[in-house]
């Protein structure tokens, strides 16, 4: 017990200092992402495929191809987390940020998870509904709306459509939530391997260009 107390005295201050410096490493602006998303939604006229391609092109022009990946069909994979299921593609992954396209045309529902990161969920097509304990009616987000889930926050949500999702904070701490359903439910280890591999490759690539 004394050892745990001493470790806490050492590591908690270190964590707090490092944590206070995280925003210095962010490159993505949630306001700008929503602005670009709205322009792509207008250009796509309800076609999710056109919206995504238009948006990724705009993101690469705004932030550069070294920070934003192209849309490649073979880079999509399933994501099962908190009971919800969808498909996602990594546009950016680093220690402090990830940017993905996530969604499903079939509809899904689950728990958001509790994370050491802020999450910005901009709806591109379809609809998301969220609620917290105490709410009687859900909060509804439609194309162009941005749902900000603050650090340590949690919601139940439904999603039928597609979204651009930005997370900013300690991204590695979010990974267990994204992996857990493989071991407790899906047993889709091939998909887990693809998730781990692509996440690692993108994170290392960003470290190599100086992005923490």
C-alpha positions as CSV (number, residue, x, y, z in Angstrom):
1,X,0.0,0.0,0.0
2,X,2.8,2.3,0.9
3,X,4.5,1.5,-2.5
4,X,1.3,2.5,-4.4
5,X,1.1,5.7,-2.4
6,X,4.7,6.6,-3.3
7,X,4.2,5.7,-6.9
8,X,1.2,8.0,-7.0
9,X,3.2,10.8,-5.5
10,X,5.7,10.4,-8.3
11,X,3.6,9.7,-11.4
12,X,0.5,11.8,-10.8
13,X,2.4,15.1,-10.9
14,X,4.3,13.9,-14.0
15,X,1.0,13.0,-15.7
16,X,-0.6,16.4,-14.8
17,X,2.4,18.3,-16.2
18,X,2.4,16.3,-19.4
19,X,-1.4,16.5,-19.7
20,X,-1.3,20.3,-19.4
21,X,1.0,20.4,-22.5
22,X,-1.2,18.2,-24.7
23,X,-3.0,21.0,-26.6
24,X,0.4,22.2,-27.9
25,X,0.6,19.1,-30.1
26,X,-2.9,19.4,-31.6
27,X,-3.1,20.3,-35.3
28,X,-6.8,19.9,-36.0
29,X,-9.4,22.5,-35.3
30,X,-12.9,21.3,-34.5
31,X,-14.5,24.5,-35.8
32,X,-12.6,24.2,-39.1
33,X,-13.5,20.5,-39.4
34,X,-17.2,21.4,-39.0
35,X,-16.8,24.2,-41.6
36,X,-15.2,21.8,-44.1
37,X,-17.8,19.1,-43.4
38,X,-20.7,21.5,-44.1
39,X,-19.1,22.5,-47.5
40,X,-18.7,18.8,-48.4
41,X,-22.3,18.0,-47.3
42,X,-23.5,20.8,-49.6
43,X,-21.4,19.5,-52.5
44,X,-22.5,15.9,-52.0
45,X,-26.2,16.6,-52.0
46,X,-27.0,13.6,-49.7
47,X,-24.6,11.2,-51.4
48,X,-22.4,9.9,-48.6
49,X,-19.7,8.6,-51.0
50,X,-19.3,12.0,-52.7
51,X,-19.4,13.8,-49.3
52,X,-16.5,11.7,-48.0
53,X,-14.3,12.1,-51.0
54,X,-14.9,15.8,-51.2
55,X,-14.2,16.1,-47.5
56,X,-11.0,14.1,-47.5
57,X,-9.7,16.2,-50.5
58,X,-10.5,19.3,-48.5
59,X,-8.8,18.0,-45.4
60,X,-5.6,17.1,-47.3
61,X,-5.5,20.6,-48.8
62,X,-6.0,22.2,-45.3
63,X,-3.7,20.0,-43.3
64,X,-1.4,18.3,-45.9
65,X,-1.1,14.8,-47.1
66,X,1.5,14.0,-44.5
67,X,-1.1,14.4,-41.8
68,X,-4.3,13.2,-43.6
69,X,-4.6,9.9,-45.4
70,X,-6.3,9.3,-48.7
71,X,-9.5,7.2,-48.9
72,X,-8.5,3.7,-49.8
73,X,-11.1,0.9,-49.9
74,X,-8.8,-1.7,-48.3
75,X,-8.1,0.5,-45.3
76,X,-11.7,0.3,-44.0
77,X,-12.4,-2.1,-41.1
78,X,-15.1,-2.9,-38.6
79,X,-15.2,-1.2,-35.2
80,X,-17.1,-2.8,-32.3
81,X,-17.0,-0.8,-29.1
82,X,-19.4,-0.2,-26.2
83,X,-21.9,-2.5,-27.9
84,X,-22.1,-0.4,-31.1
85,X,-20.9,-1.6,-34.5
86,X,-19.8,0.3,-37.5
87,X,-17.1,0.7,-40.1
88,X,-14.2,3.2,-39.9
89,X,-11.1,4.4,-41.8
90,X,-8.2,6.2,-40.2
91,X,-7.4,9.5,-41.7
92,X,-5.0,10.4,-38.9
93,X,-3.7,8.7,-35.8
94,X,-1.1,10.0,-33.4
95,X,-0.4,10.0,-29.7
96,X,-2.6,13.0,-29.1
97,X,-5.2,13.0,-31.9
98,X,-7.1,10.7,-34.2
99,X,-9.3,11.7,-37.1
100,X,-11.6,9.0,-38.6
101,X,-14.6,8.5,-40.8
102,X,-17.1,6.3,-38.9
103,X,-20.6,5.0,-39.3
104,X,-23.0,2.5,-40.7
105,X,-25.9,2.6,-43.2
106,X,-27.8,0.0,-41.1
107,X,-28.0,1.7,-37.7
108,X,-26.3,0.9,-34.4
109,X,-26.5,1.8,-30.7
110,X,-24.2,1.7,-27.8
111,X,-22.2,3.3,-25.0
112,X,-19.7,6.1,-25.8
113,X,-17.1,4.9,-23.4
114,X,-15.3,7.2,-20.9
115,X,-12.1,8.6,-22.2
116,X,-9.1,10.8,-21.5
117,X,-9.9,12.8,-24.6
118,X,-12.4,15.3,-26.0
119,X,-14.5,13.9,-28.9
120,X,-15.9,15.9,-31.7
121,X,-18.5,14.0,-33.9
122,X,-19.6,15.9,-37.0
123,X,-22.5,14.3,-38.8
124,X,-22.0,13.9,-42.6
125,X,-25.2,12.0,-43.4
126,X,-28.0,10.4,-41.5
127,X,-28.7,11.1,-37.9
128,X,-27.2,10.6,-34.4
129,X,-29.3,10.6,-31.2
130,X,-27.7,10.8,-27.7
131,X,-28.9,11.0,-24.2
132,X,-27.5,11.2,-20.7
133,X,-29.1,10.0,-17.4
134,X,-31.9,12.5,-16.5
135,X,-32.8,13.3,-20.1
136,X,-36.3,12.2,-21.2
137,X,-35.9,13.2,-24.8
138,X,-32.7,12.6,-26.9
139,X,-30.5,15.2,-28.3
140,X,-30.6,14.9,-32.1
141,X,-27.7,15.7,-34.4
142,X,-28.2,15.9,-38.2
143,X,-25.8,16.6,-41.1
144,X,-23.6,19.6,-40.3
145,X,-24.1,19.3,-36.6
146,X,-21.2,18.6,-34.3
147,X,-21.6,16.6,-31.1
148,X,-18.9,17.4,-28.5
149,X,-18.4,14.8,-25.9
150,X,-16.2,16.3,-23.2
151,X,-13.4,14.4,-21.6
152,X,-14.6,11.9,-18.9
153,X,-18.2,12.3,-20.3
154,X,-20.4,9.4,-21.3
155,X,-23.6,9.0,-23.3
156,X,-25.8,6.3,-24.9
157,X,-26.1,6.9,-28.6
158,X,-27.7,5.7,-31.8
159,X,-26.2,6.3,-35.2
160,X,-27.7,5.7,-38.7
161,X,-25.3,7.3,-41.1
162,X,-21.7,8.6,-41.3
163,X,-19.6,11.1,-39.4
164,X,-16.2,12.7,-39.2
165,X,-14.8,12.0,-35.7
166,X,-11.9,13.9,-34.1
167,X,-10.5,12.9,-30.7
168,X,-7.9,15.0,-28.9
169,X,-6.2,13.8,-25.7
170,X,-4.4,10.6,-24.7
171,X,-5.3,8.5,-27.7
172,X,-3.5,5.3,-26.6
173,X,-5.8,5.2,-23.5
174,X,-8.8,4.9,-25.7
175,X,-7.6,1.7,-27.4
176,X,-8.7,-0.9,-24.8
177,X,-12.3,0.4,-25.2
178,X,-12.0,-0.2,-29.0
179,X,-10.5,-3.7,-28.5
180,X,-12.6,-5.1,-25.7
181,X,-15.6,-6.3,-27.7
182,X,-13.3,-8.6,-29.7
183,X,-12.6,-10.6,-26.6
184,X,-16.1,-10.5,-25.0
185,X,-18.3,-10.7,-28.1
186,X,-17.2,-10.8,-31.7
187,X,-14.0,-12.9,-31.6
188,X,-13.1,-11.2,-34.9
189,X,-9.3,-11.4,-34.4
190,X,-8.5,-10.7,-38.0
191,X,-10.3,-7.4,-37.7
192,X,-8.5,-6.7,-34.4
193,X,-5.2,-7.3,-36.1
194,X,-6.0,-4.9,-38.9
195,X,-7.1,-2.3,-36.4
196,X,-3.9,-2.6,-34.3
197,X,-1.7,-2.7,-37.4
198,X,-3.2,0.4,-39.1
199,X,-3.3,2.3,-35.8
200,X,0.4,1.5,-35.1
201,X,1.6,2.3,-38.7
202,X,-0.2,5.7,-38.7
203,X,1.0,6.6,-35.2
204,X,4.6,5.7,-36.1
205,X,4.4,7.6,-39.4
206,X,3.3,10.7,-37.5
207,X,6.1,10.4,-35.0
208,X,8.5,10.2,-37.9
209,X,7.3,13.6,-39.2
210,X,7.4,15.2,-35.7
211,X,3.8,14.8,-34.8
212,X,3.2,13.6,-31.2
